[in-house]
Amino acid sequence: MSEQIEQEKTIHYNDAKIWQIAFFSMNNTAANLYLALMGYISYYANSMAGFSVVLISSLVTAMNIFDGVTDPVVGFLLDKSKGRFGKFRPFMVAGNILMAVSAVLLFATTHLIPKWVRIPYFIIIYAIFIIGYTFQTVVAKSGQTIITNNPKKRPLSTYFDSIFIMAAYGGSALFVANYLVPKYGGFTNEELYVEYVFWVVVLSALATLLAVIGIWKKDQPGRYEHQQTQKIKVWDFFLILKQNKPIRMLIMAACTNRFAATVYSHTTVGVMLYGIMMENYGIAGWIGVVAALPTLLVVTVGIRAAQRMGQKKALVLFTGLGIFFQLLLIVVLMQDNINTVTFNLKHFNAISFWFMLFFVLLNGCKSITNNMVVPMIADCSDYEQYRSGKFVPGLMGALFSFVDKIFAALGTAFVGLVMLLIGYNKTFPQIGDALTPVLRYTTIFLFCGTPIIGWVSSLIALKFYRLDKKKMNEIAAALQEEEIK
């Protein structure tokens, strides 16, 4: 242990200010604001554009697969770029602009288009959105490489990502469930989507601006001079996947988790849980606010653990805890009085306490497991530079995103298939629908069962992931020595 401490003292890390790490994390937030918005695309396409459940589920799945395919292309372009205006900033700005334009067109005009061209119009505009989203998310997964390689600082990106994404999703859910839905009477009013899009465009643009400021000093042309002669080929994708075992294991660990996260966070599952089982859809909005501070405390403990024991060990620990708390939440959701859960202090009861306690602990674990993989991609990128001498953060981030989005697409398709199997083939479940035994058990399976399956699979893959804290210090020292030469 003392030998490792002495080694850390001799390494001159590429350090960063805490505010730079925090600001750059807003790039991920900017993309996730749009991702939260697109969670309602199925309801818009079903209720406003007249697409059936089967059609919209098939279209969204196909477009998510296309989303994955665009990642290697954009990652390749990012690594090939000369960095005249920075390597990452142009992709961030261009991506946000493309998302803004396409989101407005998608939600404000699709239902106005003649029916005979409505489907191709939807596909084309959605494809433009995906290209913009890919521009911004590839940067989120690769930009960590140039921000810092300090093992004490790199986990902080998980901390800020957890805070900001929690605010993005929690704020979105609160805004929709407690403001837009009561104001417009549900998901069948086009003005609901128009107002929602307006605020997402404004807030995402602001977040992108802050992210550009955060990475500005790191993303300068002079930084990439030694990479001008570096030859990047398409074949490098396959070589990296074959020879870089850590990225393979990280992809396997993260993608089963991604599948589960897509399922349990699906808008339809939220309607089933809060709007039907609990008979109070407003909880979906308020729970993010009520749980924010205690969830943040759990995340803080997780980041401290990552700084102390390394990111891999922390991820394994909180994945195991997530499984445990998920099992406890199943017990709570099985109770007959689950529809009495409330945040009203006058009517607060035992079931509300237990639901809130396990939800907070579980939500903290989810925040850690979902977000810690991002700085771990940077670890894999450092390992690739150490192994092959190639600085390819774009390819590394794109490789991860490609498989990650394929599994997200499968998660979306899975929810659509389950809805079809339980009888929802024309419309999605709506707030206030009758709670049948089939609907109850389906909701519990989608919200609780799939995460457990995903996390068990992640733990198996992480057994073969070797980039622990000791190995990353060795890599940092080797890269430093190479730069001196």
C-alpha positions in Angstrom: 0.0 0.0 0.0 2.8 2.4 0.9 4.5 1.6 -2.4 1.4 2.6 -4.2 1.2 5.9 -2.4 4.8 6.6 -3.2 4.1 5.9 -6.9 1.1 8.3 -6.9 3.4 11.1 -5.5 5.8 10.8 -8.5 3.0 11.0 -11.1 2.2 14.4 -12.6 -1.4 14.0 -13.5 -3.3 16.0 -16.1 -5.2 17.8 -13.5 -8.4 19.8 -13.6 -10.3 22.3 -11.5 -13.4 20.9 -9.9 -15.5 23.5 -11.7 -14.2 22.3 -15.0 -15.3 18.8 -14.3 -18.7 20.1 -13.1 -19.2 22.3 -16.1 -18.2 19.6 -18.6 -20.7 17.2 -16.9 -23.4 19.6 -18.2 -22.8 18.2 -21.7 -24.2 14.9 -20.5 -27.1 16.8 -18.9 -27.8 18.6 -22.1 -28.2 15.3 -24.0 -30.2 13.8 -21.1 -32.8 16.6 -21.1 -33.6 15.6 -24.7 -33.5 11.9 -23.7 -36.1 12.6 -21.1 -38.2 14.5 -23.7 -38.0 11.5 -26.1 -39.3 9.3 -23.4 -42.7 10.8 -24.3 -42.4 10.3 -28.1 -44.4 7.1 -27.9 -47.3 8.9 -26.3 -47.1 11.7 -28.8 -46.9 9.4 -31.8 -49.8 7.3 -30.4 -52.2 9.9 -29.2 -51.4 12.8 -31.6 -50.0 11.3 -34.8 -52.2 8.3 -34.8 -49.5 5.6 -34.8 -50.5 2.2 -33.2 -48.6 0.8 -30.2 -47.0 -1.9 -32.4 -46.0 0.7 -35.1 -44.5 3.3 -32.8 -42.6 0.6 -30.7 -41.2 -0.8 -33.9 -40.2 2.6 -35.3 -38.6 3.7 -32.0 -36.7 0.4 -31.8 -35.4 0.7 -35.3 -34.4 4.4 -34.8 -32.5 3.4 -31.6 -30.6 0.8 -33.5 -29.8 3.5 -36.1 -28.6 5.6 -33.2 -26.1 2.9 -32.3 -24.9 2.6 -35.8 -24.1 6.3 -36.0 -21.8 6.1 -33.0 -18.8 4.5 -34.7 -19.1 6.9 -37.6 -19.1 10.0 -35.4 -16.4 8.5 -33.1 -14.2 7.9 -36.2 -14.8 11.5 -37.4 -14.0 12.9 -33.9 -10.6 11.1 -33.8 -9.8 12.1 -37.4 -10.6 15.8 -36.8 -7.5 18.0 -36.6 -8.8 20.0 -33.7 -8.4 23.5 -35.4 -11.3 24.7 -33.2 -10.8 22.0 -30.6 -11.6 18.3 -31.1 -14.7 18.2 -28.9 -16.4 21.6 -28.8 -17.6 21.7 -32.4 -19.3 18.3 -32.0 -21.0 19.5 -28.8 -22.4 22.7 -30.4 -23.4 21.1 -33.7 -25.1 18.2 -31.9 -27.2 20.5 -29.7 -28.3 22.6 -32.6 -29.4 19.5 -34.6 -31.4 18.2 -31.6 -33.1 21.5 -31.1 -34.3 21.9 -34.7 -35.4 18.3 -35.1 -37.2 18.1 -31.7 -39.3 21.2 -32.6 -40.2 19.7 -35.9 -40.9 16.3 -34.5 -43.3 17.3 -31.7 -44.9 20.4 -33.3 -45.5 19.3 -36.9 -45.7 15.5 -37.3 -49.4 15.3 -36.5 -50.0 18.1 -39.1 -48.4 16.3 -42.0 -50.7 14.4 -44.4 -51.1 10.7 -43.3 -49.6 9.2 -46.4 -46.2 10.9 -45.7 -46.4 11.0 -41.9 -44.4 7.9 -41.3 -41.4 8.7 -43.6 -41.5 12.3 -42.3 -41.3 11.1 -38.7 -38.4 8.7 -39.6 -36.4 11.5 -41.4 -36.8 14.0 -38.6 -36.1 11.4 -35.9 -32.9 10.4 -37.8 -31.7 14.0 -37.8 -32.3 14.1 -34.1 -30.3 11.0 -33.6 -27.3 12.3 -35.5 -27.3 15.4 -33.2 -27.7 13.3 -30.1 -24.8 11.1 -31.2 -22.6 14.1 -31.7 -23.2 15.2 -28.1 -23.1 11.8 -26.4 -19.9 10.6 -28.1 -18.2 13.7 -26.6 -19.7 12.9 -23.2 -18.1 9.5 -23.2 -14.8 10.4 -24.8 -14.1 14.0 -23.5 -13.3 12.7 -20.0 -10.0 11.5 -21.3 -8.6 15.0 -21.7 -10.3 16.5 -18.7 -8.2 14.6 -16.1 -6.5 11.3 -15.4 -6.2 11.9 -11.7 -7.8 8.9 -9.9 -8.9 11.3 -7.2 -10.6 13.7 -9.6 -11.9 11.4 -12.4 -14.7 9.8 -10.2 -16.0 13.3 -9.5 -17.5 13.3 -13.0 -19.8 10.5 -11.7 -20.8 12.7 -8.8 -21.7 15.7 -11.0 -23.3 13.5 -13.6 -25.5 11.9 -10.9 -26.5 15.3 -9.6 -27.3 17.0 -12.9 -29.0 14.0 -14.5 -31.1 13.5 -11.4 -32.1 17.1 -11.7 -32.8 16.8 -15.4 -35.0 13.7 -15.1 -36.5 14.6 -11.7 -37.2 18.1 -12.9 -38.7 16.8 -16.2 -40.9 14.3 -14.3 -42.1 17.0 -11.9 -42.7 19.5 -14.7 -44.7 17.0 -16.8 -46.7 15.2 -14.0 -47.5 18.2 -11.8 -47.6 21.1 -14.3 -48.1 20.0 -17.9 -50.5 17.1 -17.4 -52.9 19.0 -15.1 -52.6 22.1 -17.3 -53.4 20.3 -20.6 -55.5 17.4 -19.3 -53.2 14.5 -20.3 -51.0 13.4 -23.2 -53.6 14.0 -25.9 -53.1 17.8 -26.1 -50.5 19.0 -28.7 -49.8 22.2 -26.7 -48.3 20.0 -23.9 -45.6 18.8 -26.2 -44.9 22.2 -27.7 -44.4 23.8 -24.3 -42.2 20.9 -23.1 -40.0 21.1 -26.2 -39.5 24.9 -25.7 -38.1 24.5 -22.2 -35.9 21.6 -23.2 -34.4 23.5 -26.1 -33.6 26.5 -23.8 -32.2 24.6 -20.9 -30.2 22.2 -23.0 -28.6 25.1 -24.9 -27.6 26.7 -21.6 -26.1 23.4 -20.3 -24.1 23.0 -23.5 -22.7 26.5 -23.2 -21.5 25.7 -19.7 -20.0 22.4 -20.9 -18.1 24.3 -23.6 -16.7 26.7 -21.0 -15.7 23.7 -18.8 -13.7 22.0 -21.5 -12.4 25.1 -23.3 -8.8 25.2 -21.8 -8.4 21.5 -22.2 -9.7 21.3 -25.8 -7.2 23.5 -27.5 -5.5 22.9 -31.0 -2.0 22.7 -29.5 -3.0 19.7 -27.5 -3.4 17.5 -30.6 -0.2 18.4 -32.5 1.5 15.1 -31.7 -1.6 13.3 -33.0 -1.6 14.9 -36.5 0.4 12.0 -38.0 -1.6 9.4 -36.2 -3.4 7.2 -38.7 -6.8 6.0 -37.6 -8.6 3.4 -39.8 -12.0 1.8 -39.6 -10.2 -1.5 -38.9 -9.1 -0.1 -35.6 -12.6 -0.6 -34.2 -12.3 -4.3 -34.6 -8.7 -4.4 -33.3 -9.6 -2.5 -30.2 -12.6 -4.7 -29.5 -10.4 -7.8 -30.0 -7.3 -6.7 -28.1 -8.7 -4.3 -25.4 -10.3 -6.7 -22.9 -11.2 -4.0 -20.4 -13.5 -2.2 -22.8 -15.2 -5.5 -23.8 -15.9 -6.3 -20.2 -17.0 -2.8 -19.4 -19.4 -2.9 -22.4 -20.8 -6.2 -21.3 -21.2 -5.0 -17.7 -22.8 -1.7 -18.6 -25.1 -2.8 -21.4 -27.2 -5.3 -19.5 -27.6 -2.6 -16.9 -28.5 -0.2 -19.8 -31.2 -2.6 -21.0 -32.7 -2.7 -17.5 -32.5 1.0 -17.1 -34.3 1.6 -20.4 -37.1 -0.7 -19.2 -37.6 0.6 -15.6 -37.4 4.2 -16.7 -39.7 3.9 -19.6 -42.6 6.4 -19.5 -45.1 3.6 -19.9 -43.7 1.8 -16.8 -43.9 5.1 -14.9 -47.6 5.4 -15.8 -48.3 1.8 -14.8 -46.5 2.2 -11.4 -47.6 5.7 -10.3 -50.7 6.4 -12.4 -52.3 2.9 -12.0 -50.8 0.9 -9.1 -50.4 3.9 -6.8 -53.4 5.8 -8.3 -51.4 9.1 -8.0 -49.3 10.0 -11.0 -48.2 13.2 -9.3 -45.9 11.1 -7.2 -43.8 10.5 -10.4 -43.0 14.2 -10.3 -42.5 14.8 -6.7 -40.5 11.7 -5.9 -37.4 13.2 -7.6 -37.6 16.3 -5.5 -38.3 14.5 -2.2 -35.6 11.9 -2.9 -33.0 14.3 -4.3 -31.0 15.2 -1.1 -30.9 11.7 0.5 -30.0 10.2 -2.9 -27.2 12.7 -3.2 -25.9 11.5 0.2 -25.8 8.0 -1.1 -24.0 9.1 -4.3 -21.5 11.1 -2.1 -20.7 7.9 -0.2 -20.2 6.1 -3.5 -17.8 8.7 -4.9 -15.8 8.6 -1.7 -15.6 4.8 -2.1 -14.5 5.2 -5.7 -11.7 7.6 -4.7 -10.6 5.3 -1.9 -10.8 1.8 -3.5 -11.0 2.6 -7.2 -13.9 2.8 -9.6 -14.1 -0.9 -10.3 -14.5 -2.0 -6.7 -17.0 0.8 -6.0 -19.1 -0.2 -9.0 -19.1 -3.9 -7.9 -20.1 -2.8 -4.3 -23.0 -0.6 -5.3 -24.3 -3.0 -8.0 -24.6 -5.7 -5.2 -26.3 -3.2 -2.9 -28.7 -2.3 -5.8 -29.8 -5.9 -6.1 -30.4 -6.1 -2.3 -32.5 -2.9 -2.2 -34.4 -3.8 -5.3 -35.5 -7.1 -3.6 -36.7 -5.1 -0.6 -38.7 -2.7 -2.9 -40.5 -5.7 -4.5 -41.8 -6.7 -1.0 -43.1 -3.1 -0.5 -44.8 -3.0 -4.0 -46.5 -6.3 -3.3 -48.5 -4.8 -0.4 -52.2 -4.3 -0.9 -52.1 -0.7 0.4 -49.4 0.5 -2.1 -52.1 2.9 -3.4 -51.9 4.8 -0.1 -48.3 6.0 -0.6 -48.2 9.8 -0.2 -45.8 12.6 0.5 -48.5 14.6 2.4 -47.2 14.7 6.0 -50.8 14.6 7.4 -51.4 11.3 5.8 -47.9 9.9 5.8 -48.0 6.2 6.8 -45.8 3.1 7.2 -46.0 2.0 3.6 -45.0 5.5 2.5 -41.9 5.4 4.8 -40.7 2.0 3.6 -41.3 2.9 -0.1 -39.4 6.1 0.3 -36.5 4.6 2.2 -35.9 1.8 -0.2 -36.5 4.0 -3.2 -33.9 6.5 -2.1 -31.2 3.8 -1.3 -32.0 2.1 -4.6 -32.0 5.4 -6.6 -28.6 6.2 -5.1 -27.2 2.9 -6.3 -28.7 3.4 -9.7 -27.1 6.8 -10.0 -23.7 5.4 -9.2 -23.9 2.3 -11.4 -25.4 4.2 -14.4 -22.9 7.1 -14.3 -19.7 5.5 -13.1 -19.1 3.7 -16.4 -18.5 7.1 -18.1 -15.2 7.9 -16.4 -14.3 4.2 -16.6 -14.4 4.5 -20.4 -11.7 7.1 -20.0 -9.7 4.5 -18.0 -10.1 2.1 -21.0 -9.0 4.8 -23.3 -5.9 5.4 -21.3 -5.2 1.7 -21.3 -5.5 1.6 -25.1 -3.0 4.4 -25.4 -0.7 2.5 -22.9 -1.2 -0.7 -24.9 -1.1 0.4 -28.5 0.2 4.0 -28.4 -3.0 5.3 -30.0 -5.0 8.2 -28.5 -8.5 7.3 -29.7 -11.1 8.5 -27.2 -13.7 9.0 -29.9 -13.4 5.4 -31.0 -13.5 4.1 -27.4 -16.6 6.2 -26.6 -18.2 5.2 -29.8 -17.6 1.5 -29.3 -19.2 1.8 -25.9 -22.1 3.9 -27.2 -22.8 1.6 -30.1 -23.5 -1.5 -28.0 -25.0 0.6 -25.2 -27.6 2.0 -27.6 -28.4 -1.3 -29.2 -29.3 -2.6 -25.8 -31.4 0.5 -25.1 -33.2 -0.2 -28.4 -33.8 -3.8 -27.2 -35.2 -2.4 -23.9 -37.7 -0.2 -25.7 -38.7 -3.1 -27.9 -39.1 -5.3 -24.9 -41.5 -2.9 -23.2 -43.6 -2.7 -26.4 -43.6 -6.5 -26.7 -44.7 -6.9 -23.1 -47.5 -4.3 -23.6 -48.7 -6.3 -26.7 -48.7 -9.6 -24.7 -50.9 -8.2 -21.9 -53.4 -6.7 -24.4 -52.3 -3.1 -25.0 -52.0 -3.3 -28.8 -53.8 -0.1 -29.8 -53.1 2.3 -27.0 -50.6 2.5 -24.1 -51.7 2.2 -20.5 -53.3 5.4 -19.4 -53.5 7.1 -16.0 -56.5 5.8 -14.1 -56.8 2.4 -15.9 -58.1 -0.4 -13.7 -55.4 -2.3 -11.9 -55.7 -6.0 -12.8 -53.4 -8.8 -11.3 -51.7 -9.1 -14.7 -51.0 -5.3 -14.8 -49.7 -5.4 -11.2 -47.2 -8.3 -11.7 -46.1 -6.9 -15.1 -45.3 -3.5 -13.5 -43.3 -5.1 -10.7 -41.4 -7.3 -13.2 -40.6 -4.3 -15.5 -39.7 -1.9 -12.6 -37.9 -4.4 -10.3 -37.2 -7.7 -12.0 -35.3 -6.5 -15.1 -32.8 -4.4 -13.0 -32.0 -7.5 -10.9 -31.3 -9.6 -14.0 -29.2 -6.8 -15.5 -27.1 -6.2 -12.4 -26.4 -9.9 -11.9 -25.1 -10.0 -15.5 -23.0 -6.9 -14.8 -21.3 -8.5 -11.7 -20.3 -11.6 -13.8 -18.7 -9.4 -16.5 -16.9 -7.2 -13.9 -15.1 -10.2 -12.5 -13.0 -10.1 -15.7 -12.4 -6.3 -15.7 -8.8 -5.7 -14.6 -8.4 -1.9 -14.5 -8.4 -1.4 -10.8 -6.8 1.5 -8.9 -3.3 -0.1 -8.9 -3.3 -0.8 -12.6 -4.5 2.7 -13.5 -1.6 4.2 -11.5 0.8 2.0 -13.4 -0.7 3.2 -16.7 -0.5 6.9 -15.7 3.1 6.5 -14.8 3.9 4.7 -18.1 2.1 7.4 -20.1 3.9 10.2 -18.2 7.3 8.5 -18.9 6.4 8.3 -22.6 5.5 12.0 -22.8 8.9 12.9 -21.2 10.7 10.9 -24.0 
